[in-house]
Amino acid sequence: MRVSTIRFSCLAILLALLTPLPAAAEVPCGGDFATWLQGFRQQAASEGISPRTIESALGGMTYDPSVIARDHAQGVFRQSFAEFSGRMVPPRLARARRLLKQYRPLFGRIEQQFGVPGPILVAIWGLETDFGADDGNFPTIRALATLAYDCRRADKFRTELLDALRIVNRGDMTASQMHGAWAGEIGQTQFLPSSYLKFALDYDGGGRRDLIHSVPDVLASTANYLKSYGWQRGQSWGEGTANFQVLLQWNASEVYTRTVAYFAQQLAQDQ
């Protein structure tokens, strides 16, 4: 073999060793779950997730077919506004009013800082998890791994799965503490991990961002999300307004957003 060929071979080997692993979005979906998971573990390591976090979050991970069944069976927003709002708002109005009074100082501080009024936050809080009573019992990382492996929306959920590992990596919660809805939403107002990383706040001064147990963290983080998308202080939020468009950034469903606006208006009339 000529010297130039040897040099080229050594260079090729060196480049292969130095080339970073592909981005998470390039991990192919489908196939054997264990094989897919091993590839994702490598991707997570290349993204700077610690070996300890990867093992605690993904060790012994199994596929959850019930998550895929729920993903394929969504139909709640096929209801009309009258049907959805009629089912969701009246049973929650009395408690929503009590919570507005109970946390009045907190809502006042949040509105002063972020410009988002209490009725909007309480409406979202009530519609998402019945004010924290039902924030979901699905292990978040298992749910996201299942959805990332499935080929329906693989890129989206691979990104969310990586962000869930980042939340564990920075110490906000352990992998076993992270639970929520079947689609990976976390906490009392249901933040996807990507939104958790961007907008979650330690508003109670507890030392970590806790959207599962801390009401101040939950409400302030929700206000921070809305402010970041352009919420206009002191303005209305009905259909056709700039603030209604911000609410659509929270949830793109027109029926859901109209229900939030309607719920909040019912509460605002009492103040």
Beta strands, then each sheet from edge to edge (+ up, - down):
strand 1: 138-139
strand 2: 179-180
sheet 1: 1+ 2-
end
